[in-house]
């Protein structure tokens, strides 16, 4: 070991990392002890050292008692070094190892101080990017202080620098691993991971190697053990901080800090007064403390904000669904199921094709249904939740089947209105299990009817609760209005479309309530009463009730297999089985047959099977890229023989490339004849709309790679835009507008003239690797795009 670095006299080694060593040193000029960190890059690049020193100078301006300041930065023997304040004590990592499980109040208190320091850095435009227990020091008084902003990034940058990952895999945010997205929310995720690790006394993400750890972070949602014994509200706060979706996470360190402060010093919740609205607000406050509710609210709200069926809305819906591997996978299973499968449509392998075949509303409704089920799972309350969810889903399927038989055009509206008609009951069962159990007890002991019991326990009806939540989620008035219960007595014939949907929702839900009754005689009586009550509104001559219900039960059975519920193991499923067989029908299969048929469907990968999505599928396994590309080519072939719209075909092509190769962004550019330029139109991936606006380049001669691609019709892969052999051929407009170090260009030419261009990228150099077979399939996709343009012109 050398005796000095610059003027700093080295005394002993304090710690060592993969690329750095930290020494205790003495500064003779200011007569104080300091910590000196030397950084050695295995690959010598002057730019890397210069970038680190420039960043260190910006970080040195941070002033906060919870941040270990950088005193100085320099270079010694070709390697950069940083000089920090020396803080006697130990790292948070050693503290956590020594303590094991940290007492919840202590853990929350430590995290509040850490977040205050991180928030101060964010306010100055600096992101830490490597927040972990080893980079938090505990001083002599036990106060945490954050250090090592050595790889911090200015907020204005937005995207990671080209090259390898920066940071520690177990604390990287999922969006950074998947899309190289750098933001303050990445530090929030890392802080959340540290909090969970303190509460559990163990590492959260472990694996045999770095790839395994990163795969877990990117594909597995954090779930705390049932027996962790932690306060439910604290669990909700921690789980929201480590949400895989950055949109449902705390958006700032300050928000996270305030949530923990609120838990440490809770305010007394005043009992509701002032009517049903104040009661809904009171219940909403309680629900927000559950980790699932903010995530569910954001997801459902985002889908509801996408309205209509214009091309932009389809792009938004597809992008939203494709962000979630599990949602994409389950949705594609459903659209290929017996219920949704349409003759002549072929096997559907893309969300874009699903929208084209089934319609915008159908795909939106399937997505919301799957989201609802995915979020509302609770092992403590699983049985009752499955019952409630299956009832809601059967009501939706029954309403849709009735709409078909009554020759109504509003099939999907009937489905979604009926699904959410019982939202209040479903959410109450999940978020207020103790109150729901009390409601059932009151009804079972015949102290009062269900409506009175719900009012006594919750203060409002299930309908009012559901309507209140639906409004907070941004559901359109049509759906919200259909959630109100119909008045008692005979239901009059609907005069408007809105009234018709409300009648269908009310009827289907009342039928499902009758089907849930254990006593067969009582069930038959209730079914007859319901049919008579709706006799004027829904003429029985138009449909056979038992046949319609049985058709809906068959659809529910198919749906249940796909979302991994064994319908026959539920009480509601047993009741449906008895109903179907009560008049001699042969519906239903025993549990062994049901399980076997589901296993067969999944293993075959056919109707109801797993269709690969993204670089990893919903189970975190790497997918076969060629399979996804081939399935997409078949999707497009099926579309081309129909009366297609050009944008539909192009959208399927882009999605196939996006999912198969795992590109960060895929963008379609179209030639503008008037200006003789190639201009970005639409695509997939983060901030692709903004990229499309910036993507515009001339088709006249320019000495760059884009002109080569478009003028010669050449497919081009740029592995590294900074490679000396190609750097001068990358145009300035691209470097100014696009933060990507590797990209692919696939020009579309007709009669040797460029008409369009497909651009696809990833962030880091060398990330795009395409085999000969994959390249051949990509060219086939490009040729299909050319054929579609020719046929539509």
NUGU-985914 format. One line per 3 residues: number of its first residue (from 1); their letters; for each residue x, y, z of C-alpha. Coordinates in steps of 0.001 Angstrom, whole numbers, plus 500000, padded with zeros to 6 digits. Layout:
N
NUM) a) X,Y,Z; ...
This chain:
793
1) xxx) 500000,500000,500000; 501255,503473,499158; 501796,505815,502121
4) xxx) 499990,508805,500679; 497540,509914,498015; 498214,513506,497179
7) xxx) 498701,515326,500460; 496622,512781,502392; 498646,510414,504591
10) xxx) 497100,506946,504611; 496773,505251,508008; 494755,502062,507470
13) xxx) 492209,500430,505196; 488562,500904,506218; 486812,498875,503546
16) xxx) 487047,497448,500063; 484640,496991,497163; 484772,495573,493623
19) xxx) 486245,498760,492165; 487212,500816,495207; 489175,500909,498448
22) xxx) 488465,503275,501360; 491301,504400,503649; 491432,506322,506889
25) xxx) 493820,509177,506175; 495185,512325,507764; 495034,515756,506126
28) xxx) 498122,517630,507381; 496975,520899,505852; 493721,521077,507851
31) xxx) 494916,518712,510587; 491961,516350,510541; 491173,512728,509802
34) xxx) 489387,512015,506541; 488193,509009,504542; 489812,508644,501133
37) xxx) 488173,506455,498534; 490135,505374,495482; 488277,504122,492416
40) xxx) 489876,501814,489876; 488147,501146,486542; 489008,497751,485053
43) xxx) 488559,499281,481597; 490610,502416,481267; 488518,505229,479905
46) xxx) 489465,508793,480588; 485847,509837,480145; 484731,507604,483028
49) xxx) 487157,509152,485474; 486343,512663,484308; 482611,511984,484676
52) xxx) 483113,510703,488231; 485156,513743,489227; 482639,516131,487664
55) xxx) 479832,514387,489536; 481786,514496,492783; 482224,518245,492450
58) xxx) 478468,518712,492059; 477770,516409,495028; 480316,518290,497156
61) xxx) 477893,521214,497193; 475289,519198,499112; 474879,520394,502672
64) xxx) 472713,518322,505008; 473437,516798,508439; 472372,513401,507118
67) xxx) 474837,513457,504192; 478537,512682,504552; 480125,515549,502582
70) xxx) 482816,515219,499932; 485699,517534,500805; 487787,517066,497723
73) xxx) 488224,515066,494500; 491285,514413,492419; 493343,511901,490477
76) xxx) 496278,509783,491624; 498263,507281,489534; 495645,507423,486804
79) xxx) 492717,506645,489134; 490243,509156,490595; 489882,509507,494361
82) xxx) 487332,511159,496629; 487899,512619,500078; 485038,512366,502588
85) xxx) 484452,513487,506133; 485550,510629,508398; 482603,509386,510453
88) xxx) 483642,507074,513318; 481161,504279,513821; 479900,501439,511678
91) xxx) 477936,500961,508475; 474220,500266,508527; 475082,496913,506917
94) xxx) 477135,495871,509960; 474471,497231,512313; 471774,495167,510541
97) xxx) 473948,492029,510603; 474578,492459,514313; 470998,493318,515249
100) xxx) 469189,490824,513011; 465545,491907,513003; 465377,495625,513804
103) xxx) 462481,496705,516019; 459847,498341,513730; 459833,501788,515384
106) xxx) 463656,501856,515317; 463748,500787,511667; 461164,503401,510670
109) xxx) 463000,506099,512637; 466305,505319,510929; 464648,505322,507520
112) xxx) 462993,508699,508175; 466449,510244,508665; 467886,508485,505613
115) xxx) 464979,509704,503468; 465384,513262,504725; 468972,513202,503468
118) xxx) 467997,511631,500142; 465208,514211,499701; 467712,517019,500266
121) xxx) 469951,515600,497530; 466991,515224,495162; 466067,518851,495788
124) xxx) 469503,519774,494464; 469021,517602,491393; 471222,514704,492530
127) xxx) 470181,511041,492597; 472233,508643,494714; 471844,505564,492436
130) xxx) 473628,503208,494852; 471685,503530,498084; 472320,500414,500191
133) xxx) 473166,499583,503841; 476879,499676,503069; 476575,503310,501957
136) xxx) 474896,504469,505158; 477124,505170,508156; 475944,505075,511774
139) xxx) 477836,507670,513772; 478696,507351,517469; 475207,508503,518452
142) xxx) 473472,505959,516197; 472414,508599,513639; 472466,507380,510020
145) xxx) 474375,509436,507474; 474294,508727,503751; 477550,508630,501857
148) xxx) 479044,507659,498523; 477145,509662,495960; 480068,508699,493727
151) xxx) 477857,507368,490949; 475067,509877,491488; 473443,511365,488406
154) xxx) 472021,514797,487800; 468223,514629,487559; 468229,516507,484272
157) xxx) 469914,513573,482570; 466994,511169,482709; 468716,508065,481357
160) xxx) 471710,506018,482371; 475089,506451,480781; 476093,503988,478084
163) xxx) 477972,500942,479340; 477555,498560,482239; 475027,498863,485058
166) xxx) 475882,501257,487855; 474967,500312,491393; 474300,497189,493431
169) xxx) 471891,494661,491814; 469907,493830,494974; 469005,497513,495406
172) xxx) 468471,498510,491763; 464962,499589,490786; 463113,497253,488359
175) xxx) 462698,500023,485775; 466463,500600,485798; 467154,496906,485182
178) xxx) 464508,496603,482472; 464658,500002,480804; 467699,501811,482276
181) xxx) 465338,504465,483589; 467049,506650,486187; 464895,508786,488469
184) xxx) 464381,509758,492100; 461934,506847,492366; 464892,504475,492028
187) xxx) 466294,505809,495315; 462823,505401,496855; 462833,501730,495816
190) xxx) 466296,501166,497300; 465220,502827,500566; 462156,500591,500641
193) xxx) 464327,497493,500185; 466538,498585,503101; 463465,499138,505305
196) xxx) 462047,495682,504476; 465439,494088,505177; 465623,495782,508586
199) xxx) 462097,494577,509414; 462746,490976,508298; 466366,490671,509416
202) xxx) 467524,489216,506095; 468402,490117,502525; 465391,490651,500304
205) xxx) 466793,489706,496881; 469292,486838,496778; 470428,484556,493972
208) xxx) 473216,482336,492731; 474629,485106,490569; 474076,488740,489593
211) xxx) 471747,487819,486720; 469546,485779,489068; 469331,488656,491551
214) xxx) 468468,491179,488844; 465855,488843,487387; 464169,488562,490794
217) xxx) 464148,492328,491237; 462688,492839,487759; 460022,490127,487809
220) xxx) 459050,489297,491407; 456793,491498,493521; 457805,491749,497183
223) xxx) 455541,489817,499547; 456062,489767,503303; 455507,486462,505152
226) xxx) 452113,485981,506769; 453742,485357,510140; 456041,488406,510105
229) xxx) 453981,489898,512953; 454313,493451,511638; 451717,496187,511864
232) xxx) 449533,496051,508754; 449876,499778,508091; 453687,499656,508267
235) xxx) 453665,496678,505906; 451530,498685,503486; 453981,501600,503582
238) xxx) 456989,499337,503003; 455359,497401,500166; 454297,500562,498372
241) xxx) 457904,501783,498491; 459119,498580,496799; 456355,498381,494192
244) xxx) 457735,497083,490894; 455763,499705,488993; 457370,503130,489610
247) xxx) 454012,504815,488960; 452481,503150,492031; 455495,503741,494270
250) xxx) 455969,506822,496451; 456902,509429,493869; 459370,511242,496102
253) xxx) 461542,510484,499114; 459573,513140,500987; 456284,511263,500418
256) xxx) 457864,508074,501766; 459312,509975,504728; 455952,511555,505571
259) xxx) 454192,508181,505439; 456649,506753,507976; 456377,509828,510175
262) xxx) 452599,509423,510115; 452987,505822,511230; 455414,506734,514006
265) xxx) 453086,509475,515327; 449610,508492,514082; 446836,511061,514131
268) xxx) 443588,510092,515806; 441092,509261,513121; 437848,511043,513807
271) xxx) 434753,508884,513469; 432823,509662,510321; 430070,512220,510531
274) xxx) 428191,514168,507945; 426674,511489,505718; 427775,508774,503324
277) xxx) 430371,510902,501535; 432363,511486,504736; 432046,507761,505506
280) xxx) 433463,506884,502086; 436378,509276,502685; 436960,507698,506092
283) xxx) 437031,504201,504570; 439220,505398,501696; 441801,506672,504199
286) xxx) 441863,503242,505810; 442198,501509,502456; 445126,503673,501372
289) xxx) 447184,502220,504218; 447040,498849,502440; 449881,498384,499972
292) xxx) 447621,496960,497261; 445172,499833,497137; 447487,502593,495805
295) xxx) 448834,500187,493176; 445352,499016,492187; 444009,502564,492113
298) xxx) 446793,503800,489847; 446500,500852,487455; 442706,500985,487124
301) xxx) 442753,504778,486928; 445383,504701,484171; 443247,502349,482085
304) xxx) 440146,504465,482662; 441992,507546,481452; 442464,505806,478109
307) xxx) 439148,506375,476374; 437780,505668,472932; 439328,503573,470195
310) xxx) 441488,505983,468237; 444953,504764,467314; 446604,506821,470043
313) xxx) 444371,505220,472675; 445185,501738,471380; 448887,502569,471594
316) xxx) 448466,503757,475183; 446469,500689,476211; 448971,498319,474591
319) xxx) 451909,500114,476211; 450259,500049,479623; 449547,496317,479431
322) xxx) 452978,495457,478000; 454685,497118,480980; 453448,494241,483144
325) xxx) 454746,490798,482084; 452234,488919,484229; 449269,490966,482993
328) xxx) 450362,490523,479358; 450746,486797,479792; 447379,486243,481495
331) xxx) 445561,488523,479079; 446902,486619,476069; 445905,483348,477697
334) xxx) 442386,484690,478098; 441987,486014,474564; 443031,482593,473254
337) xxx) 440612,480772,475560; 437484,479050,474319; 435318,481931,475533
340) xxx) 437124,484711,473651; 438525,482697,470747; 436884,483671,467465
343) xxx) 436687,481424,464439; 439163,482426,461749; 441144,484721,464059
346) xxx) 443918,482193,464625; 446124,482158,467697; 446611,485697,469036
349) xxx) 450132,486502,470248; 450093,490312,470542; 447998,492801,472472
352) xxx) 447590,494851,469289; 446067,491891,467446; 443818,491201,470455
355) xxx) 442455,494752,470242; 441903,494332,466511; 440016,491012,466874
358) xxx) 438109,491562,470124; 437837,495336,470163; 439264,498034,472399
361) xxx) 436566,497708,475072; 436924,493930,475393; 440699,494071,475900
364) xxx) 440342,496962,478354; 437760,495001,480338; 439875,491844,480427
367) xxx) 442842,493911,481636; 440823,495512,484441; 439387,492120,485462
370) xxx) 442834,490520,485666; 444224,493539,487536; 441409,493330,490045
373) xxx) 442074,489661,490700; 445874,490043,490772; 445729,492770,493409
376) xxx) 442925,491388,495549; 444686,488315,496856; 445127,487856,500579
379) xxx) 446159,484555,502147; 444436,485413,505423; 441167,485943,503621
382) xxx) 441655,483947,500423; 438571,481760,500593; 436029,484553,501030
385) xxx) 437784,486699,498429; 437673,483957,495813; 433964,483525,496469
388) xxx) 433301,487265,496071; 435461,487566,492958; 433884,484556,491260
391) xxx) 430405,485923,491949; 431353,489272,490418; 432894,487598,487404
394) xxx) 429960,485284,486796; 427618,488272,486975; 429702,489990,484283
397) xxx) 429712,486915,482040; 425976,486407,482564; 425196,490018,481652
400) xxx) 427287,489708,478506; 425572,486443,477547; 422162,488053,478133
403) xxx) 423168,491009,475965; 424074,488565,473179; 420734,486768,473428
406) xxx) 418807,490037,473621; 420674,491224,470490; 422172,494202,472282
409) xxx) 425213,495924,470818; 426624,496876,474213; 428194,493526,475114
412) xxx) 431346,494883,476727; 429512,497688,478520; 427152,495092,479993
415) xxx) 430163,493022,481103; 432026,495824,482866; 428916,497364,484448
418) xxx) 427934,494010,485943; 431480,493210,487071; 431688,496408,489105
421) xxx) 428093,496364,490316; 429328,494411,493345; 432587,496347,493795
424) xxx) 431682,497517,497293; 431167,493960,498535; 434438,492794,496965
427) xxx) 436548,495642,498339; 434956,495341,501768; 435888,491672,501870
430) xxx) 439522,492477,501045; 440171,495679,502980; 437809,495163,505913
433) xxx) 437829,491390,506555; 436947,491705,510245; 433995,493987,509499
436) xxx) 432876,491661,506680; 432977,488720,509056; 430860,490680,511540
439) xxx) 428341,491420,508770; 428084,487701,507984; 427674,486879,511653
442) xxx) 424803,489324,512034; 423066,487890,508970; 423681,484233,509928
445) xxx) 422306,484768,513417; 419339,486533,511827; 419779,489632,513938
448) xxx) 419049,491649,510787; 419128,491503,506978; 422333,492057,505016
451) xxx) 421600,495688,504119; 420948,496582,507744; 424038,494647,508863
454) xxx) 426273,496471,506374; 424929,499847,507511; 425419,498912,511158
457) xxx) 429044,497826,510661; 430347,500115,507879; 427978,503052,508167
460) xxx) 427031,502882,504476; 425786,500272,502029; 427988,498141,499783
463) xxx) 426542,500086,496826; 427572,503457,498271; 431062,502177,499049
466) xxx) 431483,500785,495525; 430198,503967,493885; 432551,506086,495996
469) xxx) 435597,504011,495041; 434589,503841,491365; 434379,507624,491229
472) xxx) 437822,507931,492817; 439127,505567,490105; 437725,507720,487325
475) xxx) 435119,505284,486029; 432734,506886,483515; 429276,507914,484699
478) xxx) 427676,505085,482714; 429376,502454,484896; 428964,504385,488142
481) xxx) 425219,504839,487541; 424786,501104,486876; 426256,500320,490310
484) xxx) 423233,501739,492164; 420779,499106,493323; 417424,499050,491576
487) xxx) 414347,499949,493657; 412270,497150,495182; 409280,495747,493358
490) xxx) 408758,495101,489675; 411446,496590,487423; 410024,498647,484587
493) xxx) 411142,498278,481004; 414251,500411,480364; 413761,503433,478122
496) xxx) 417407,504363,477527; 420686,502576,476982; 421860,503649,480444
499) xxx) 418751,502163,482058; 419186,498947,480066; 422741,498481,481331
502) xxx) 421658,499150,484898; 418886,496550,484568; 421316,493957,483147
505) xxx) 423817,494640,485941; 421147,494436,488612; 419532,491273,487210
508) xxx) 422796,489351,486701; 424029,490179,490206; 420728,489190,491823
511) xxx) 420794,485891,489916; 424343,485244,491208; 423229,486003,494765
514) xxx) 420480,483396,494373; 422920,480855,492923; 425141,481265,496000
517) xxx) 422399,480021,498336; 423139,476652,499905; 419514,475509,500214
520) xxx) 418357,474262,496742; 414696,474978,497465; 415423,478502,498613
523) xxx) 417685,478992,495577; 414955,477956,493140; 412467,480201,494904
526) xxx) 414828,483185,494691; 415544,482542,491023; 411827,482472,490230
529) xxx) 411207,485662,492235; 414079,487439,490472; 412846,486335,487047
532) xxx) 409335,487578,487904; 410655,490913,489264; 412490,491579,485987
535) xxx) 409742,490093,483806; 408775,493394,482144; 412330,494696,481806
538) xxx) 413842,491471,480403; 411149,489434,478603; 411682,485736,479387
541) xxx) 410549,484841,475879; 413782,486345,474559; 416004,483822,476342
544) xxx) 416050,480643,478432; 417351,481601,481879; 418752,478190,482835
547) xxx) 420452,477744,479477; 421899,481259,479677; 423209,480724,483205
550) xxx) 424764,477377,482256; 426512,478956,479268; 427934,481616,481605
553) xxx) 429074,478982,484110; 430997,477200,481357; 432720,480477,480510
556) xxx) 433541,481056,484198; 435062,477566,484415; 437324,478355,481465
559) xxx) 438245,481741,482921; 439015,480223,486339; 441484,477740,484903
562) xxx) 443430,480496,483204; 443773,482625,486332; 444672,479519,488368
565) xxx) 441516,479117,490479; 440076,475619,490855; 436406,476536,490654
568) xxx) 435287,473152,492011; 437198,473677,495255; 435186,476787,496099
571) xxx) 431821,476823,497809; 430381,478981,495032; 431710,476545,492439
574) xxx) 430048,473636,494228; 426755,475543,494224; 427068,476194,490491
577) xxx) 427813,472527,489888; 424671,471502,491773; 422597,474048,489855
580) xxx) 423874,472847,486483; 423093,469222,487318; 419802,469872,489089
583) xxx) 417774,469593,485863; 419741,466763,484287; 422386,468824,482505
586) xxx) 425832,467276,482399; 427886,470398,483018; 430958,470292,485189
589) xxx) 433935,468005,485628; 435448,466627,488785; 438493,468214,490384
592) xxx) 440991,465716,488956; 439643,466165,485428; 439680,469955,485799
595) xxx) 443262,469994,487046; 444377,467588,484322; 442763,469570,481526
598) xxx) 444334,472781,482807; 447780,471180,482969; 447343,469836,479458
601) xxx) 446315,473233,478100; 449341,474930,479656; 451801,472265,478550
604) xxx) 450575,472409,474976; 450822,476197,474920; 447641,476344,472869
607) xxx) 444264,477724,473869; 444817,478899,477401; 448554,478196,477231
610) xxx) 451394,480512,478175; 452378,482844,475367; 455851,484318,475865
613) xxx) 456118,488021,476530; 459098,490333,476759; 462577,489051,477544
616) xxx) 461103,487088,480477; 457666,485570,480761; 455272,485993,483712
619) xxx) 457143,483308,485670; 460513,485003,485245; 461815,482519,482665
622) xxx) 463668,483576,479572; 461522,483158,476474; 462351,481789,473044
625) xxx) 462757,484879,470870; 462175,482949,467650; 458846,481627,468979
628) xxx) 457595,485151,469702; 458737,486401,466301; 457148,483456,464485
631) xxx) 453876,483885,466392; 453844,487570,465500; 454416,486802,461821
634) xxx) 451413,484465,461921; 449377,487196,463662; 450179,489579,460835
637) xxx) 449464,486977,458164; 446010,486451,459692; 445447,490211,459682
640) xxx) 446587,490724,456100; 443926,488390,454725; 441225,490441,456475
643) xxx) 439883,493895,455751; 442716,495517,457655; 443807,499037,458474
646) xxx) 447455,499798,457804; 448134,501125,461309; 446785,497893,462800
649) xxx) 449337,495798,460917; 452198,498171,461668; 451285,498217,465367
652) xxx) 451378,494390,465546; 454779,494380,463831; 456243,496891,466282
655) xxx) 454851,495023,469292; 456254,491711,468060; 459740,493210,467747
658) xxx) 459407,495007,471074; 458458,491870,473007; 460640,489355,471202
661) xxx) 463977,491166,471320; 463288,493105,474505; 464017,496463,472901
664) xxx) 463683,499476,475134; 461813,501400,472453; 460542,500660,468973
667) xxx) 459490,503527,466726; 457913,503698,463272; 458979,506598,461075
670) xxx) 457073,507598,457921; 458322,509586,454917; 456813,513059,454591
673) xxx) 456758,513715,450835; 456320,517473,451147; 459425,518052,453261
676) xxx) 461284,514950,452027; 462003,513924,455618; 461528,510801,457703
679) xxx) 459401,511591,460745; 458590,509572,463876; 454923,508550,464190
682) xxx) 454207,506020,466926; 455801,503152,468811; 456231,501357,472122
685) xxx) 458411,501964,475153; 459022,504710,477715; 458641,508287,476461
688) xxx) 458233,507040,472894; 455744,509818,472068; 458337,512425,472947
691) xxx) 460941,510511,470949; 458617,510466,467931; 458325,514251,468032
694) xxx) 462119,514630,468025; 462786,511965,465401; 462964,513852,462117
697) xxx) 465796,513732,459602; 466215,514678,455909; 466213,512060,453152
700) xxx) 468532,514171,451035; 472234,513305,451224; 473856,513559,454627
703) xxx) 477078,511724,455529; 475525,509594,458256; 474231,506116,458959
706) xxx) 470548,507063,458578; 471098,508164,454982; 472925,504900,454237
709) xxx) 469996,502882,455601; 467257,504786,453755; 469033,505412,450449
712) xxx) 470401,501880,450028; 467614,499982,451813; 470242,498539,454162
715) xxx) 469394,496908,457514; 471864,498295,460037; 472805,497365,463604
718) xxx) 474905,499907,465507; 476386,498136,468545; 478024,501224,470049
721) xxx) 477405,504788,468889; 480719,505816,470513; 482810,503260,468662
724) xxx) 485600,505249,466944; 484875,503473,463667; 481298,504745,463491
727) xxx) 481078,507699,465900; 481456,510354,463196; 478589,508791,461206
730) xxx) 476079,509262,464061; 474315,512585,463348; 474181,515387,465876
733) xxx) 470369,515486,465976; 470373,511864,467154; 472936,512437,469902
736) xxx) 471010,515489,471106; 467591,513809,471083; 468146,510144,471895
739) xxx) 469794,508588,474936; 470682,505200,473458; 474030,503617,472705
742) xxx) 472887,500802,470434; 470110,500646,467854; 468726,498869,464796
745) xxx) 467458,500449,461558; 465099,498493,459295; 464136,500607,456253
748) xxx) 460954,499969,454275; 461430,500618,450568; 459101,500366,447573
751) xxx) 460600,500545,444109; 463953,501393,445713; 462507,504466,447417
754) xxx) 462265,504756,451220; 458685,505014,452503; 459209,504226,456179
757) xxx) 461767,503158,458763; 461587,500994,461888; 463960,502148,464613
760) xxx) 464589,500041,467750; 467077,500671,470538; 468533,499720,473888
763) xxx) 470450,501930,476271; 473836,500299,476634; 476455,499432,474049
766) xxx) 476531,495804,472948; 473117,494944,474388; 471460,494156,471059
769) xxx) 472536,490689,469920; 470569,489187,467023; 471211,485728,465596
772) xxx) 471015,484967,461881; 467672,483199,462340; 466261,486091,464393
775) xxx) 467485,488578,461785; 465741,486574,459082; 462468,486691,461055
778) xxx) 462854,490441,461663; 463295,490948,457924; 460132,488922,457333
781) xxx) 458273,491268,459681; 459688,494258,457808; 458629,492716,454476
784) xxx) 455129,492174,455841; 455028,495877,456661; 456035,496694,453072
787) xxx) 453334,494345,451746; 450715,496006,453971; 451713,499452,452703
790) xxx) 451488,498253,449078; 448065,496673,449620; 446651,499730,451381
793) x) 447897,502265,448814
